[in-house]
């Protein structure tokens, strides 16, 4: 198993342990797959309760993801469908949320909404509003929204500039005429436009550094937390989407067919089989073009893990 773990990439992803009979023992996620999986065969430290499970591991499987956030969603969706015996919580502890961008003249602003099981806001989007997400972790997403509002304070650009909100807008020199630019910038960031994200990060970094230079260390720490949260919501993440897409994905490499099921916009199934190239052909042909690289990459990973273990995958 140490040799198998050494074949894993230094990348985010999800891993699964199976016993000699092919039964799933545990499924987890990692910021670094290689480091995390190797840790099970080193000093377990405070995880001694896992020793009986580690003794039973006969196969390691993994899916490499584009980001930690994508791995978090994949783990959640897989655990909601099936809970292996060494996992305890279906879906994990993080709360699914979305971000609503209200573009109306009277009440523009950003809001974090809880999502139901179908990825729909429990509070319906207002007319003229846009929904973005889904994201995991309400607290982290609220920090990201605070960072967005720090740079693009769209709620101050309301047509109803009265009371305390109006005073804050005037102090910052913000008027309703700024609303369109703020909405455009926020939309670009939430759609993960690379230039818009880089611009937001540069502005937050400048404010963090200015706060630190002024010895306002609590403020600098807060902005740093907002930067980390912005990275969470803007990183590549396709394992879950706001929508009802259904699709079957498949990749093949060196006798291993890897299949993923997308149901309701979420990757919720992941299986591996021993198959010939001809047997795999029909599955690969049905894979949407946008997903072929993802499926092929993880088929190659599955084949390399099988080779390292010196045993076929036949599940």
Residue pairs with C-beta under 8 A, 6 or more apart in sequence:
1 40
1 41
1 57
1 60
1 309
2 38
2 41
3 308
3 309
4 37
4 60
4 305
4 308
4 309
5 34
5 37
5 38
5 40
5 41
5 60
6 34
6 38
6 308
7 301
7 304
7 305
7 307
7 308
8 15
8 33
8 34
8 37
8 60
8 62
8 301
8 305
9 33
9 34
9 64
9 301
10 32
10 33
10 34
10 35
11 32
11 33
11 64
11 65
12 29
12 30
12 31
12 32
12 33
12 64
12 65
12 66
12 67
12 68
12 70
12 71
13 29
13 30
13 33
13 62
13 63
13 64
13 65
13 71
14 27
14 28
14 29
14 30
14 62
14 63
14 65
14 71
14 74
14 75
14 78
14 270
15 27
15 28
15 29
15 30
15 33
15 36
15 37
15 60
15 61
15 62
15 63
16 24
16 26
16 27
16 60
16 61
16 62
16 84
16 270
17 24
17 25
17 26
17 27
17 53
17 57
17 59
17 60
17 61
17 86
18 24
18 25
18 57
18 58
18 59
18 60
18 61
18 315
19 25
19 56
19 57
19 58
19 59
20 56
20 58
22 59
22 314
22 315
24 82
24 84
25 53
25 56
25 57
25 84
25 85
25 86
26 53
26 84
26 85
26 86
26 87
27 75
27 78
27 79
27 84
27 87
28 36
28 75
28 87
29 68
29 71
29 72
29 74
29 75
30 36
30 37
30 71
31 68
31 71
33 62
33 64
37 60
37 62
40 50
40 54
40 57
41 54
44 50
44 51
44 54
50 86
53 86
59 309
59 311
59 313
60 305
60 309
61 272
61 302
61 305
61 313
62 298
62 301
62 302
62 305
63 71
63 74
63 270
63 298
63 301
64 297
64 298
64 301
65 71
65 74
65 239
66 235
66 236
66 237
66 238
67 235
67 236
67 237
68 232
68 235
69 135
69 136
69 232
69 233
69 235
69 237
70 235
70 236
70 237
70 238
70 239
71 239
72 92
72 94
72 136
73 134
73 136
73 237
73 239
73 240
73 266
73 267
74 239
74 267
74 270
75 92
76 91
76 92
76 94
76 96
76 136
76 240
77 91
77 239
77 240
77 266
77 267
77 268
78 267
78 268
78 269
78 270
79 87
79 89
79 90
79 91
79 92
80 90
80 91
80 268
81 268
81 269
83 90
92 136
94 136
94 137
94 138
95 114
95 136
95 137
95 138
96 114
96 115
96 119
96 133
96 134
96 135
96 136
96 240
97 112
97 113
97 114
97 115
97 133
97 134
97 135
97 136
97 137
97 138
97 141
98 112
98 113
98 115
98 119
98 121
98 131
98 132
98 133
98 134
98 135
98 242
99 110
99 111
99 112
99 113
99 131
99 132
99 133
99 135
99 141
99 145
99 190
99 233
100 110
100 111
100 112
100 113
100 121
100 123
100 125
100 126
100 129
100 130
100 131
100 132
101 109
101 110
101 129
101 130
101 131
101 132
101 154
101 183
101 186
101 187
101 190
102 108
102 109
102 110
102 111
102 126
102 128
102 129
103 128
103 129
103 130
103 179
103 183
104 126
104 127
104 128
104 129
105 158
105 159
105 176
105 179
106 158
106 159
106 160
107 155
107 158
107 160
108 154
108 155
108 157
108 158
108 179
108 182
108 183
109 149
109 154
109 155
110 145
110 148
110 149
110 154
110 155
110 186
111 123
111 145
112 138
112 141
112 142
112 145
113 121
113 122
113 123
113 131
114 121
114 122
114 123
114 138
115 121
115 122
115 133
115 134
116 122
118 244
118 264
119 133
119 134
119 240
119 241
119 242
119 243
119 264
119 265
119 266
120 242
121 131
125 131
130 187
130 190
131 242
132 190
132 191
132 242
133 233
133 242
134 240
134 241
134 242
135 141
135 232
135 233
137 232
140 229
140 232
141 229
141 232
141 233
143 225
143 226
143 228
143 229
144 226
144 229
144 230
144 232
144 233
146 226
146 229
147 200
147 204
147 223
147 226
147 227
147 229
147 230
148 186
148 189
148 200
148 230
149 155
150 204
150 207
150 223
150 226
151 185
151 200
151 203
151 204
151 207
152 182
152 185
152 186
152 200
153 172
153 174
153 182
154 179
154 182
154 183
154 186
155 165
156 165
156 168
156 169
156 172
156 174
156 178
157 169
157 174
157 175
157 176
157 177
157 178
157 179
157 182
158 165
158 169
158 176
158 179
159 176
161 169
161 170
161 175
161 176
169 175
185 196
185 199
185 200
188 195
188 196
189 196
189 197
189 200
189 230
189 234
190 233
190 234
192 234
192 235
192 236
197 230
197 234
200 230
201 227
201 230
201 231
204 223
204 226
204 227
204 230
205 227
207 223
208 220
208 223
208 224
208 227
209 220
211 217
211 219
211 220
211 223
212 220
238 294
239 266
239 267
240 265
240 266
240 267
241 265
241 266
242 265
243 264
243 265
244 264
244 265
245 262
245 264
245 265
246 262
246 263
246 264
247 262
247 287
247 288
247 291
248 259
248 260
248 261
248 262
248 283
248 286
248 287
249 259
249 260
249 261
249 262
249 267
249 287
249 288
249 291
249 294
249 295
250 257
250 258
250 259
250 260
250 280
250 283
250 284
250 286
250 287
250 295
250 299
251 257
251 258
251 284
251 287
251 292
251 294
251 295
251 296
251 297
251 298
251 299
251 300
252 258
252 275
252 277
252 280
252 283
252 284
252 296
252 299
253 296
253 299
253 300
253 302
253 303
254 300
254 303
254 306
254 307
255 274
255 275
255 276
255 303
255 306
255 312
256 272
256 273
256 274
256 275
256 299
256 302
256 303
256 306
256 313
257 272
257 273
257 274
257 275
257 279
257 280
257 283
257 299
258 270
258 271
258 272
258 295
258 298
258 299
258 302
259 269
259 270
259 271
259 272
259 273
259 283
260 267
260 269
260 270
260 291
260 295
261 267
261 268
261 269
261 270
262 268
263 269
271 315
272 302
272 313
272 315
273 313
273 314
273 315
274 312
274 313
274 314
284 292
284 295
287 295
302 313
306 312
306 313
